Amino acid sequence: MGSVTVKRSIGVQVVVTEAFRDELKAELQSAADEAQRRVEQIELQSRRVLADLQRTDLTQAMNARRQIEAEVRRHEAVRQDIQRQIEETEKLELGSEYSRGTLEGVVELTEGDDLLKKLSGSQVVVKDGVVVEVRAA
């Protein structure tokens, strides 16, 4: 009987604890700070570029300004979204589960296996960095 090993996604669920909330807030705050630094960097660099362009080609300077403003708005939107996520983190109920992403795993398929059952539904539940449950479909 033939078999094949294939990759599958495994969901990672984290049990919400105070330590997890603190860790998640710190990660999100770091991302928000990085988005803010990027905005400041764009604004600083754009001042120099725009000053040079205005002296040579006003139309090109106006187009560049629009592009820069769009980029700044995009980074600001990202930062605001992260800030919302930080606020939502405060509301996470202790003991509840939070989806933390996926891992890639392998499974062996043999003739007669239920493909959907083998490939879907597996989850790992983690609490404070320790696997507390493996859920297989």
KEKE-3310 file (N, C-alpha, C; in steps of 0.2 Angstrom, whole numbers, plus 5000, padded with zeros to 4 digits):
npx = (5004:5003:5010:5011:5019:5013:5012:5004:4993:4993:4984:4987:4983:4982:4981:4974:4983:4989:5003:5004:4995:5003:5014:5009:5004:5016:5023:5014:5015:5028:5028:5019:5027:5037:5031:5028:5041:5044:5035:5040:5053:5051:5045:5055:5065:5058:5057:5069:5070:5059:5062:5073:5067:5057:5064:5068:5058:5042:5029:5033:5037:5025:5018:5026:5025:5011:5012:5020:5013:5002:5009:5013:5000:4996:5005:5002:4988:4991:4998:4987:4978:4986:4986:4972:4972:4980:4972:4961:4967:4968:4955:4954:4949:4954:4960:4953:4954:4966:4968:4984:4990:4997:5006:5017:5015:5018:5010:5006:4999:4989:4983:4965:4963:4954:4955:4951:4949:4962:4970:4964:4959:4968:4975:4986:4986:4992:4999:5007:5019:5020:5015:4998:4988:4984:4975:4967:4959)
npy = (4994:5011:5027:5044:5059:5074:5092:5101:5114:5119:5125:5138:5140:5151:5151:5164:5173:5184:5186:5183:5193:5204:5202:5202:5215:5222:5218:5223:5236:5239:5237:5248:5259:5257:5260:5273:5278:5276:5285:5297:5296:5296:5309:5317:5314:5317:5331:5336:5331:5336:5350:5351:5347:5356:5367:5364:5357:5360:5354:5340:5340:5342:5331:5321:5325:5322:5308:5305:5310:5301:5289:5292:5293:5280:5273:5279:5274:5261:5262:5267:5256:5246:5252:5251:5237:5235:5241:5232:5221:5223:5219:5206:5191:5183:5166:5163:5158:5163:5166:5163:5161:5150:5135:5125:5108:5090:5076:5059:5052:5038:5025:5025:5034:5047:5062:5075:5075:5071:5083:5094:5104:5102:5108:5117:5120:5132:5138:5150:5148:5134:5119:5113:5106:5096:5096:5085:5083)
npz = (5000:4996:5001:5006:5011:5017:5018:5031:5038:5055:5068:5080:5096:5110:5127:5136:5147:5160:5158:5144:5139:5142:5135:5122:5121:5122:5110:5101:5104:5101:5087:5083:5087:5078:5066:5068:5069:5056:5049:5053:5048:5034:5033:5036:5026:5015:5016:5012:4999:4992:4993:4984:4972:4970:4966:4954:4946:4947:4945:4946:4959:4966:4962:4969:4982:4984:4983:4994:5004:5004:5007:5020:5026:5024:5033:5045:5046:5048:5061:5069:5068:5074:5087:5090:5091:5103:5112:5112:5116:5130:5133:5132:5139:5153:5153:5141:5124:5111:5095:5088:5076:5063:5062:5052:5048:5046:5038:5036:5022:5017:5007:5006:5017:5024:5017:5019:5033:5038:5034:5039:5053:5064:5080:5091:5108:5118:5134:5142:5135:5135:5128:5131:5126:5112:5098:5087:5072)
capx = (5000:5007:5009:5014:5019:5012:5012:4997:4993:4991:4982:4990:4978:4985:4977:4975:4985:4992:5009:5002:4993:5008:5019:5006:5004:5023:5024:5010:5018:5034:5026:5016:5033:5041:5027:5029:5047:5044:5032:5045:5059:5048:5044:5062:5068:5054:5058:5075:5069:5054:5065:5076:5062:5053:5068:5069:5051:5036:5024:5036:5037:5018:5017:5030:5021:5005:5014:5023:5007:4999:5013:5012:4993:4996:5009:4997:4983:4994:4999:4981:4976:4989:4984:4966:4973:4982:4966:4957:4971:4966:4949:4955:4947:4959:4957:4950:4959:4967:4972:4990:4993:4998:5012:5017:5017:5017:5005:5007:4993:4989:4977:4959:4963:4950:4959:4949:4951:4969:4973:4961:4957:4973:4977:4990:4985:4998:4998:5013:5024:5020:5009:4994:4983:4985:4968:4967:4952)
capy = (5000:5017:5032:5050:5063:5080:5097:5104:5119:5117:5131:5139:5144:5153:5153:5171:5174:5191:5186:5183:5200:5209:5200:5204:5222:5224:5216:5228:5243:5239:5238:5255:5263:5256:5263:5280:5280:5276:5291:5303:5296:5298:5316:5320:5313:5321:5338:5337:5329:5341:5356:5351:5346:5363:5372:5361:5355:5361:5348:5334:5341:5341:5323:5318:5327:5318:5301:5305:5310:5294:5284:5294:5291:5272:5271:5282:5270:5255:5263:5267:5250:5243:5255:5248:5231:5236:5242:5226:5216:5224:5216:5199:5188:5178:5159:5162:5156:5168:5163:5166:5160:5143:5131:5120:5101:5085:5071:5054:5049:5031:5024:5024:5039:5053:5067:5081:5074:5071:5089:5100:5104:5101:5114:5116:5125:5134:5142:5153:5145:5127:5115:5110:5102:5095:5094:5083:5082)
capz = (5000:4995:5006:5004:5017:5014:5023:5033:5043:5062:5071:5087:5101:5116:5133:5138:5154:5161:5155:5137:5137:5143:5129:5116:5121:5121:5103:5097:5105:5097:5080:5083:5088:5072:5061:5070:5067:5048:5047:5055:5043:5028:5033:5036:5020:5010:5016:5007:4992:4990:4992:4978:4967:4969:4963:4947:4943:4952:4944:4949:4966:4968:4962:4974:4988:4985:4984:5001:5009:5003:5011:5027:5028:5025:5039:5051:5047:5051:5068:5072:5068:5080:5093:5092:5094:5109:5117:5112:5120:5137:5134:5132:5145:5156:5152:5134:5119:5106:5089:5087:5069:5061:5061:5047:5050:5041:5040:5031:5019:5014:5003:5011:5022:5023:5015:5023:5040:5039:5032:5043:5060:5070:5083:5097:5113:5122:5139:5145:5131:5136:5125:5136:5122:5105:5096:5081:5069)
cpx = (5005:5005:5013:5014:5018:5012:5005:4998:4990:4990:4985:4985:4982:4980:4979:4977:4988:4999:5008:5000:4998:5013:5016:5006:5011:5025:5021:5013:5024:5033:5023:5022:5037:5037:5027:5036:5048:5041:5037:5051:5056:5047:5050:5065:5064:5055:5064:5073:5064:5057:5069:5072:5058:5057:5069:5062:5046:5031:5027:5036:5030:5016:5020:5027:5015:5007:5017:5018:5003:5002:5013:5005:4993:4999:5005:4991:4985:4995:4992:4978:4979:4987:4977:4967:4976:4976:4962:4961:4969:4959:4949:4953:4952:4956:4954:4956:4959:4971:4978:4994:4993:5005:5012:5019:5016:5013:5006:5000:4994:4983:4971:4958:4957:4954:4958:4951:4958:4973:4970:4960:4962:4975:4982:4988:4991:4996:5005:5019:5024:5013:5005:4989:4985:4978:4969:4960:4950)
cpy = (5006:5022:5038:5055:5070:5085:5099:5109:5117:5124:5132:5143:5145:5154:5159:5171:5182:5191:5187:5190:5205:5208:5203:5211:5225:5223:5222:5235:5244:5241:5245:5260:5263:5260:5271:5282:5281:5283:5297:5302:5298:5306:5320:5320:5317:5328:5340:5336:5334:5348:5356:5351:5353:5368:5370:5360:5355:5356:5342:5334:5340:5334:5319:5319:5323:5310:5300:5305:5304:5289:5286:5292:5283:5270:5273:5277:5263:5256:5264:5261:5246:5246:5252:5241:5230:5237:5236:5221:5217:5220:5209:5195:5182:5171:5158:5160:5162:5165:5166:5164:5152:5141:5127:5113:5096:5080:5066:5052:5042:5030:5022:5029:5044:5059:5073:5081:5074:5078:5095:5099:5103:5108:5112:5122:5126:5139:5144:5149:5137:5124:5112:5106:5101:5092:5092:5082:5075)
cpz = (5000:5000:5004:5010:5014:5020:5025:5038:5050:5065:5078:5091:5107:5121:5135:5146:5154:5158:5147:5135:5137:5137:5123:5115:5119:5113:5099:5098:5101:5089:5079:5083:5081:5066:5062:5067:5059:5046:5048:5050:5036:5027:5033:5029:5014:5010:5011:5000:4989:4989:4986:4972:4965:4966:4955:4943:4948:4951:4947:4956:4969:4968:4967:4981:4989:4986:4992:5006:5009:5008:5018:5030:5029:5031:5045:5052:5050:5059:5072:5073:5074:5087:5095:5094:5101:5114:5117:5116:5128:5138:5134:5138:5147:5155:5145:5130:5113:5101:5088:5080:5068:5061:5055:5049:5045:5043:5034:5029:5016:5011:5008:5016:5020:5023:5019:5030:5042:5038:5036:5050:5066:5073:5089:5102:5117:5128:5142:5142:5132:5132:5130:5132:5115:5103:5088:5078:5069)
residu = (MET:GLY:SER:VAL:THR:VAL:LYS:ARG:SER:ILE:GLY:VAL:GLN:VAL:VAL:VAL:THR:GLU:ALA:PHE:ARG:ASP:GLU:LEU:LYS:ALA:GLU:LEU:GLN:SER:ALA:ALA:ASP:GLU:ALA:GLN:ARG:ARG:VAL:GLU:GLN:ILE:GLU:LEU:GLN:SER:ARG:ARG:VAL:LEU:ALA:ASP:LEU:GLN:ARG:THR:ASP:LEU:THR:GLN:ALA:MET:ASN:ALA:ARG:ARG:GLN:ILE:GLU:ALA:GLU:VAL:ARG:ARG:HIS:GLU:ALA:VAL:ARG:GLN:ASP:ILE:GLN:ARG:GLN:ILE:GLU:GLU:THR:GLU:LYS:LEU:GLU:LEU:GLY:SER:GLU:TYR:SER:ARG:GLY:THR:LEU:GLU:GLY:VAL:VAL:GLU:LEU:THR:GLU:GLY:ASP:ASP:LEU:LEU:LYS:LYS:LEU:SER:GLY:SER:GLN:VAL:VAL:VAL:LYS:ASP:GLY:VAL:VAL:VAL:GLU:VAL:ARG:ALA:ALA)
# end
